[in-house]
Amino acid sequence: MYSNQHIWRVWAKKAHRWGVGVWAATFLEALGPLAVLGAQAVYLVQPFISSIFPSDHLSALTEILEQPDQTKAFVTLLQEEARQ
């Protein structure tokens, strides 16, 4: 399946705990093709935020934003977490 699903699960649980899981899923779905621009923005600021966020989490985020199949899988995970 996807190599970063363990990271996705952490994010989904945190998003649910913070009450933003459904909002995040809706936002990702609405981004559509513009998500690639979000990935480029992450690449751009990565040197500045790498001390705050682990590099594997940043890589996972860029993969979600660049690959529509991963975006859909993560949105599904967020929606499932919200239903629990």
C-alpha positions in Angstrom: 0.0 0.0 0.0 1.4 3.4 0.9 4.7 3.7 2.8 3.7 6.6 5.0 0.4 5.3 6.3 1.8 5.2 9.9 2.4 8.9 9.7 -1.0 9.5 8.2 -2.6 7.7 11.1 -0.9 10.0 13.6 -2.1 13.0 11.6 -5.6 11.7 11.4 -5.8 11.1 15.1 -4.4 14.6 15.9 -6.8 16.2 13.4 -9.7 14.4 15.0 -8.6 15.3 18.5 -8.3 18.9 17.5 -11.7 18.8 15.7 -10.4 19.7 12.3 -10.4 16.2 10.6 -13.5 16.8 8.5 -12.4 20.3 7.6 -8.9 19.0 6.5 -10.5 16.3 4.4 -12.8 18.8 2.7 -9.9 21.2 2.1 -7.8 18.5 0.5 -10.6 17.4 -1.7 -11.3 21.0 -2.8 -7.7 21.7 -3.6 -7.7 19.2 -6.5 -5.0 20.0 -9.0 -3.8 23.0 -6.9 -2.5 20.6 -4.3 0.7 20.3 -6.3 1.3 24.0 -5.6 1.0 23.3 -1.9 3.7 20.6 -2.3 5.9 23.1 -4.0 5.3 25.5 -1.1 6.3 22.8 1.4 9.5 22.2 -0.6 10.2 26.0 -0.5 9.9 26.4 3.2 11.3 23.0 4.2 14.8 24.4 5.1 13.1 26.8 7.5 10.7 24.4 9.2 12.8 21.2 9.2 13.8 21.9 12.8 10.1 21.9 13.8 8.8 19.0 11.7 10.5 15.7 11.1 11.7 15.3 7.5 9.8 12.1 7.0 6.6 13.9 7.9 7.4 16.7 5.4 8.1 14.1 2.7 4.8 12.3 3.5 3.0 15.7 3.2 4.5 16.5 -0.2 3.6 13.0 -1.4 0.0 13.4 -0.4 -0.1 16.8 -2.1 1.6 15.6 -5.3 -0.1 12.3 -5.9 -3.9 12.3 -6.2 -4.2 8.6 -5.3 -2.5 9.3 -2.0 -4.6 12.4 -1.5 -7.8 10.3 -1.8 -6.4 7.6 0.5 -5.6 10.2 3.2 -8.9 11.9 2.8 -10.6 8.5 3.3 -8.5 7.9 6.4 -9.5 11.4 7.8 -13.2 10.7 7.1 -13.0 7.2 8.8 -11.3 8.8 11.9 -14.1 11.3 12.1 -16.7 8.6 12.0 -15.2 6.8 15.0 
